[in-house]
Amino acid sequence: MQDLYRILNYTFQNPALLEQALTHASKDVGYSYERLEFLGDAVLELVVSTYLFRKYPQYNEGQLTAARTRLVREEFLSAWARAQGLGRFLILGKGEEHSGGREKNSILCDVVESIIGAIYLDGGLYAAKELIGNIIAFCRDTHETVLDAKSELQELLQKSPKQIITYRVARSEGPPHDTTFFVDVFVNEEKWGSGSGKSKKQAEQAAARQALQSINHL
């Protein structure tokens, strides 16, 4: 486990916690990472929420929620796990092994959360914050948008039913055959971004992209 300790920059006082955090239910040994995943998910959300709250006092609730959702999404956590080679440490049953479980985003994401939970139990919140800080830095610096801007903005906000996204044409310029549209995007009547394009759809994408940029500058 020394290689994994170096990756995590943490040495467990109770190595059994780390073993449990790496064990998939398919191994059928009477325990798995699922309970630690539950705990780690809560710790991750707390640490990321606190980080965003302190770093961005200008953000409202909706912007904070969107930024947090982006940082804790499966694509980011699994990308970090894959970059660290975490898959080789997983303890899987034969069926999951043969089906490529070591590379599944869902499993890698779950294990990241379970390791956070294990570190929290073993070393406390400060130790867990150190790992989460490294994950945040990785996600901020290396991960790219996987959806078009409008779809990504919608995905980030969909977990909060109170967030209503509206696109409005502010103005248009130019002759009918060469019109430029200017669009603003609002979330609950608050303007989050503006953009322009040769069609309304292009302008909406540009406005959504600007809104995402304000969220992504973490």
Number of C-alpha atoms within 10 A of each C-alpha: 12 9 9 16 12 10 13 19 12 16 16 15 11 13 13 11 19 24 18 22 29 27 22 22 16 15 16 11 11 6 15 21 24 19 14 27 22 14 18 26 18 14 20 23 16 13 19 20 18 12 16 17 16 10 11 13 9 10 16 11 11 17 22 19 19 22 23 24 19 23 24 20 13 18 19 22 24 24 19 23 19 18 11 13 14 20 20 11 14 19 22 19 16 11 11 16 15 10 10 10 20 21 17 14 18 14 19 25 22 24 28 27 27 28 26 30 28 29 29 19 18 18 15 12 15 12 16 24 20 16 19 21 15 14 20 18 13 17 22 16 12 10 12 10 11 9 10 11 20 19 12 17 20 15 15 22 21 15 12 12 7 11 20 15 19 14 20 15 16 13 11 17 11 9 8 8 7 10 14 19 21 23 26 24 28 20 18 13 11 13 15 21 21 23 22 22 18 15 14 20 15 17 24 27 23 23 28 28 22 19 24 23 14 14 21 17 9 16
